[in-house]
């Protein structure tokens, strides 16, 4: 009997590797083969998941965060198919978790610091880079990133904060040589276009602190970017799935030649999840909160779809389950919350409590599934 655990990190509680390990902690049966595959979908934990599979080392780097404050962070330098590869998590530089979202921050927050990081990594000579877009706190159309790389923006604020506010035009010529030899891939988990009713401003701006007047103003500016880019560079950002990812970072990266790739599908191949699932009798997945948004390309959906393709049953766990869980209700045998009773959010996020609850639930689920004690 073989069980594979590919549980996403529970944000603020435990990493993917810790969740997998905890699920199997109380299993002592020699006839049960347990396999842990740390996984991510392009958000928090991506670097850790890839390092677990491919090795590599973390490199320190200095920049500024989304509000222009000095920041020391890191990226992963590893090898994929023998080629040196850098993995950069956007959220470590411009993450929503770095600020308290408000109507002020959404108008100030910029991806400029992420552009500085990308520029520094390119200048090290690394020719393959994966940039994850999950968890960003910016809504600047990715213009800050382009400015950080060295592109010239007209109408840009002098203090480098959100250049979308005053955008007039863009010139990419200054960064053409910098990007000439780079294979850049942006990992996205949404398919939204750049502007309009389903663009980055209206769909993601609320969680980043925006109110209706601000969102309307940002969307108007985003439409201006679409018009300028289409005329000047013959790229229609509103016909590009994923251009609206991370406050428009997807579109900005596509404009400089990056490939937009689905986060889970790409990472699952990098960590060789399908190979690990060969001959498995059961797959275990999960994330901190399972709800209707899980259908948007999150880890549990990806694992469940892989299970259906490989004809392997799937069980999902979570810290919180909403009434609406999308496709997972049909793709899994069941979705189970790790909580043992009503608790506050702060208590639910406690690291040791989370791991203890996962261990107990793991034992119960496996004993029930296999109809025997372990």
C-alpha positions as CSV (number, residue, x, y, z in Angstrom):
1,X,0.0,0.0,0.0
2,X,1.4,3.4,-1.0
3,X,0.2,6.8,0.1
4,X,1.5,10.1,-1.4
5,X,1.1,13.4,0.5
6,X,1.3,16.6,-1.5
7,X,-0.2,19.2,0.9
8,X,0.3,22.9,0.3
9,X,1.7,25.0,3.1
10,X,-0.8,26.3,5.6
11,X,0.0,30.0,5.4
12,X,1.2,31.3,8.7
13,X,1.3,27.8,10.3
14,X,3.5,25.2,8.6
15,X,5.4,24.5,5.4
16,X,4.3,21.9,2.9
17,X,7.1,19.5,4.0
18,X,6.0,19.9,7.6
19,X,2.4,19.2,6.8
20,X,3.3,16.1,4.8
21,X,5.5,14.8,7.6
22,X,2.9,15.5,10.3
23,X,0.2,13.6,8.3
24,X,2.3,10.5,8.4
25,X,3.8,11.0,11.9
26,X,1.6,8.4,13.7
27,X,1.9,5.7,11.0
28,X,4.1,2.8,12.0
29,X,2.9,0.0,9.7
30,X,5.7,-1.4,7.7
31,X,3.3,-2.5,4.9
32,X,2.3,1.1,4.3
33,X,4.7,3.1,2.0
34,X,4.5,6.8,2.7
35,X,5.9,9.4,0.2
36,X,6.1,13.1,0.9
37,X,6.2,15.6,-2.0
38,X,6.5,19.2,-0.9
39,X,4.3,21.2,-3.3
40,X,3.2,24.8,-4.1
41,X,1.2,26.6,-6.8
42,X,3.4,29.6,-7.4
43,X,2.6,31.3,-4.1
44,X,4.2,31.1,-0.7
45,X,6.4,28.0,-0.3
46,X,7.4,27.6,-3.9
47,X,11.1,28.0,-3.3
48,X,11.0,25.5,-0.4
49,X,9.1,23.0,-2.5
50,X,11.6,23.2,-5.4
51,X,14.6,23.1,-3.1
52,X,13.3,19.9,-1.5
53,X,13.1,18.3,-4.9
54,X,16.1,19.9,-6.7
55,X,18.4,21.1,-4.0
56,X,20.1,24.5,-4.2
57,X,21.0,27.4,-1.9
58,X,19.3,30.6,-0.8
59,X,21.0,33.8,-1.9
60,X,20.6,37.0,0.1
61,X,19.7,40.1,-1.8
62,X,18.8,43.7,-0.8
63,X,16.0,45.8,-2.3
64,X,13.0,47.8,-1.2
65,X,9.5,46.5,-0.3
66,X,6.2,47.5,-1.9
67,X,6.1,50.8,0.1
68,X,9.7,51.7,-0.6
69,X,11.2,50.5,2.7
70,X,14.7,48.9,2.8
71,X,14.4,45.1,2.6
72,X,16.8,42.2,2.8
73,X,15.3,39.0,1.3
74,X,16.4,35.9,-0.6
75,X,15.9,33.9,-3.7
76,X,16.7,30.2,-4.5
77,X,19.6,29.3,-6.8
78,X,19.3,25.7,-8.0
79,X,19.8,23.5,-11.0
80,X,16.9,22.2,-13.2
81,X,17.9,19.6,-15.8
82,X,21.5,20.6,-15.2
83,X,20.9,24.3,-15.9
84,X,21.5,27.0,-13.2
85,X,18.0,28.4,-12.4
86,X,16.9,31.2,-10.0
87,X,13.5,31.0,-8.3
88,X,12.1,34.3,-7.1
89,X,9.0,34.6,-4.9
90,X,7.3,37.9,-5.5
91,X,5.6,37.7,-2.2
92,X,8.9,37.9,-0.3
93,X,9.4,41.4,-1.8
94,X,6.0,42.8,-2.5
95,X,3.7,40.5,-0.5
96,X,0.4,41.5,0.9
97,X,1.5,40.1,4.2
98,X,4.1,42.9,4.4
99,X,1.5,45.6,4.8
100,X,-1.8,46.4,6.4
101,X,-4.0,47.0,3.3
102,X,-5.8,50.3,3.1
103,X,-7.0,52.9,0.6
104,X,-3.7,54.6,1.1
105,X,-1.4,51.6,0.6
106,X,-3.1,50.5,-2.7
107,X,-2.3,53.8,-4.2
108,X,1.3,53.8,-3.0
109,X,2.3,50.1,-3.3
110,X,4.7,49.4,-6.2
111,X,6.5,46.4,-7.7
112,X,9.6,48.5,-8.2
113,X,11.6,46.6,-5.6
114,X,10.8,43.3,-7.4
115,X,12.2,44.8,-10.5
116,X,15.4,45.6,-8.6
117,X,15.7,42.0,-7.5
118,X,15.1,40.7,-11.0
119,X,17.7,43.1,-12.4
120,X,20.3,42.0,-9.9
121,X,19.7,38.3,-10.5
122,X,19.9,38.7,-14.3
123,X,23.2,40.6,-13.8
124,X,24.7,37.6,-11.9
125,X,24.6,35.8,-15.3
126,X,21.7,33.4,-14.4
127,X,19.9,32.7,-17.7
128,X,16.9,30.9,-16.5
129,X,14.5,32.5,-13.9
130,X,11.2,31.5,-12.5
131,X,9.2,34.3,-10.9
132,X,6.2,33.3,-8.8
133,X,3.3,35.8,-8.7
134,X,1.1,34.6,-5.9
135,X,0.4,36.7,-2.8
136,X,1.3,40.1,-4.1
137,X,0.1,43.3,-2.4
138,X,0.6,45.6,-5.4
139,X,-1.9,46.9,-7.9
140,X,0.4,49.0,-10.2
141,X,0.0,47.1,-13.5
142,X,3.6,45.7,-13.1
143,X,4.9,49.2,-14.1
144,X,7.0,49.4,-11.0
145,X,8.8,46.2,-11.9
146,X,9.5,47.5,-15.4
147,X,10.9,50.8,-13.9
148,X,13.0,48.8,-11.5
149,X,14.5,46.9,-14.4
150,X,15.4,50.2,-16.1
151,X,12.5,50.9,-18.4
152,X,11.6,54.6,-18.9
153,X,8.1,55.6,-17.9
154,X,6.6,58.9,-18.6
155,X,4.2,60.4,-16.0
156,X,6.0,58.3,-13.3
157,X,6.0,59.7,-9.8
158,X,9.3,61.0,-8.7
159,X,9.3,58.8,-5.5
160,X,9.0,55.5,-7.5
161,X,5.7,54.6,-5.7
162,X,2.8,53.3,-7.8
163,X,3.5,54.6,-11.3
164,X,0.1,53.4,-12.6
165,X,-1.4,56.6,-11.0
166,X,0.2,58.9,-13.5
167,X,1.1,56.6,-16.4
168,X,1.5,58.2,-19.8
169,X,3.9,56.1,-21.8
170,X,6.6,53.5,-21.7
171,X,10.0,52.9,-23.4
172,X,11.5,49.4,-23.1
173,X,14.6,50.1,-25.2
174,X,16.8,50.7,-22.1
175,X,16.3,47.1,-20.9
176,X,16.4,45.3,-24.2
177,X,20.1,44.3,-23.8
178,X,19.5,43.2,-20.2
179,X,16.8,40.8,-21.2
180,X,18.3,39.5,-24.4
181,X,19.7,36.2,-23.0
182,X,17.2,35.5,-20.2
183,X,14.7,32.6,-20.2
184,X,12.0,34.1,-17.9
185,X,8.9,32.3,-16.8
186,X,6.2,33.8,-14.6
187,X,4.1,31.3,-12.6
188,X,0.5,32.4,-12.4
189,X,-2.6,30.9,-10.8
190,X,-5.3,33.1,-12.4
191,X,-6.4,33.7,-16.0
192,X,-7.7,37.3,-15.6
193,X,-7.0,39.9,-18.3
194,X,-5.2,43.1,-17.6
195,X,-8.2,45.6,-17.5
196,X,-12.0,45.7,-17.5
197,X,-14.6,44.0,-15.2
198,X,-12.4,41.0,-14.7
199,X,-9.0,42.9,-14.7
200,X,-6.6,43.2,-11.8
201,X,-8.1,46.4,-10.4
202,X,-11.7,45.3,-10.0
203,X,-11.1,41.6,-9.1
204,X,-8.1,41.8,-6.8
205,X,-8.1,45.5,-5.7
206,X,-10.6,45.1,-2.9
207,X,-8.4,42.7,-0.9
208,X,-5.5,45.1,-1.4
209,X,-7.3,48.0,0.2
210,X,-9.2,49.6,-2.7
211,X,-12.6,51.2,-2.6
212,X,-14.9,51.6,-5.7
213,X,-13.6,55.1,-6.7
214,X,-10.0,53.9,-6.4
215,X,-10.7,50.7,-8.3
216,X,-12.4,52.6,-11.1
217,X,-9.5,55.1,-11.4
218,X,-6.9,52.2,-11.5
219,X,-8.9,50.4,-14.1
220,X,-9.1,53.5,-16.3
221,X,-5.3,53.8,-16.0
222,X,-4.9,50.1,-16.8
223,X,-7.0,50.6,-20.0
224,X,-4.6,53.4,-20.9
225,X,-1.7,50.9,-20.5
226,X,-3.5,48.4,-22.7
227,X,-4.0,51.0,-25.4
228,X,-0.4,52.2,-25.3
229,X,1.1,48.7,-25.3
230,X,-1.1,47.5,-28.1
231,X,-0.2,50.5,-30.3
232,X,3.5,50.5,-29.5
233,X,4.4,46.9,-29.0
234,X,1.5,45.0,-30.8
235,X,0.6,43.1,-27.7
236,X,-3.0,43.1,-26.5
237,X,-2.9,42.6,-22.7
238,X,-6.6,42.1,-22.6
239,X,-6.4,39.1,-24.8
240,X,-3.7,37.5,-22.7
241,X,-4.9,35.0,-20.0
242,X,-3.0,35.8,-16.8
243,X,-2.0,39.3,-17.7
244,X,-4.0,40.5,-14.6
245,X,-2.1,38.2,-12.2
246,X,-0.5,39.9,-9.2
247,X,-1.9,43.4,-9.9
248,X,-0.9,43.3,-13.5
249,X,2.5,41.8,-13.1
250,X,1.6,39.0,-15.5
251,X,1.0,41.5,-18.3
252,X,4.2,43.5,-17.6
253,X,6.3,40.3,-17.6
254,X,4.7,39.1,-20.9
255,X,5.5,42.5,-22.4
256,X,9.3,41.9,-21.8
257,X,9.1,38.4,-23.2
258,X,8.3,36.2,-20.2
259,X,6.3,33.1,-20.6
260,X,3.2,32.9,-18.5
261,X,2.8,29.4,-17.1
262,X,0.3,27.8,-14.7
263,X,1.9,27.6,-11.3
264,X,0.8,24.2,-10.1
265,X,1.3,22.4,-13.4
266,X,4.8,23.8,-13.7
267,X,5.9,23.1,-10.2
268,X,4.4,19.6,-10.1
269,X,6.6,18.8,-13.1
270,X,9.7,20.4,-11.5
271,X,9.2,18.3,-8.3
272,X,8.2,15.2,-10.3
273,X,4.9,14.7,-8.5
274,X,3.4,12.5,-11.3
275,X,6.4,10.1,-11.0
276,X,6.0,10.0,-7.2
277,X,2.3,9.1,-7.7
278,X,3.0,6.0,-9.8
279,X,1.4,2.9,-8.2
280,X,-0.1,5.0,-5.4
281,X,-3.2,3.8,-3.7
282,X,-4.2,7.1,-2.2
283,X,-3.2,10.8,-2.6
284,X,-3.4,13.3,0.2
285,X,-3.6,17.1,-0.5
286,X,-4.9,20.3,1.1
287,X,-4.3,23.9,2.0
288,X,-5.1,26.4,4.7
289,X,-8.5,27.3,3.4
290,X,-10.5,25.4,0.9
291,X,-13.3,27.4,-0.8
292,X,-14.6,28.3,-4.2
293,X,-11.3,30.0,-5.0
294,X,-9.5,26.7,-4.8
295,X,-10.8,26.1,-8.3
296,X,-8.5,28.9,-9.6
297,X,-5.5,26.6,-9.9
298,X,-4.6,26.0,-6.3
299,X,-2.7,22.9,-5.1
300,X,-5.7,20.8,-4.0
301,X,-7.4,21.2,-7.3
302,X,-4.2,20.3,-9.2
303,X,-3.6,17.2,-7.1
304,X,-7.2,16.1,-7.3
305,X,-7.2,16.4,-11.1
306,X,-3.9,14.4,-11.2
307,X,-5.6,11.8,-9.1
308,X,-8.5,11.6,-11.5
309,X,-6.2,11.3,-14.5
310,X,-4.1,8.5,-12.8
311,X,-7.2,6.9,-11.3
312,X,-6.0,7.4,-7.7
313,X,-8.5,8.4,-5.0
314,X,-7.8,11.7,-3.2
315,X,-8.5,13.0,0.3
316,X,-8.1,16.7,1.1
317,X,-7.5,18.4,4.4
318,X,-7.7,22.1,5.4
319,X,-7.6,24.5,8.3
320,X,-10.9,26.0,7.3
321,X,-13.6,24.7,4.9
322,X,-16.2,26.9,3.3
323,X,-19.6,25.7,2.3
324,X,-18.7,26.2,-1.4
325,X,-15.6,24.2,-2.4
326,X,-16.0,24.1,-6.1
327,X,-14.9,21.1,-8.1
328,X,-13.2,19.4,-5.1
329,X,-16.5,18.1,-3.9
330,X,-16.6,15.8,-7.0
331,X,-12.9,15.2,-7.4
332,X,-12.1,14.0,-3.9
333,X,-13.5,11.3,-1.6
334,X,-13.9,14.0,1.1
335,X,-12.6,17.3,2.5
336,X,-11.7,17.3,6.2
337,X,-10.9,20.1,8.5
338,X,-8.1,19.6,11.0
339,X,-9.7,21.6,13.8
340,X,-11.1,19.6,16.7
341,X,-13.5,22.3,17.8
342,X,-14.3,26.0,17.5
343,X,-11.2,28.1,17.8
344,X,-10.0,31.7,17.1
345,X,-7.9,32.3,14.0
346,X,-4.8,33.1,16.1
347,X,-5.2,29.7,17.9
348,X,-5.9,27.9,14.7
349,X,-2.6,29.2,13.2
350,X,-0.4,28.0,16.1
351,X,2.3,25.9,14.6
352,X,2.5,23.0,17.1
353,X,-1.3,22.8,17.3
354,X,-1.6,22.6,13.5
355,X,0.9,19.8,13.3
356,X,-0.6,17.9,16.2
357,X,-4.1,18.1,14.6
358,X,-2.8,17.0,11.2
359,X,-1.1,14.0,12.8
360,X,-4.2,12.8,14.6
361,X,-6.4,13.4,11.5
362,X,-3.9,11.6,9.3
363,X,-4.0,8.5,11.4
364,X,-7.8,8.5,11.5
365,X,-8.2,9.0,7.8
366,X,-5.7,6.3,6.8
367,X,-7.2,3.8,9.2
368,X,-10.6,4.5,7.9
369,X,-9.5,4.3,4.2
370,X,-7.6,1.1,4.5
371,X,-9.9,-0.5,7.1
372,X,-7.1,-1.4,9.5
373,X,-5.1,-0.1,12.5
374,X,-1.6,1.4,11.9
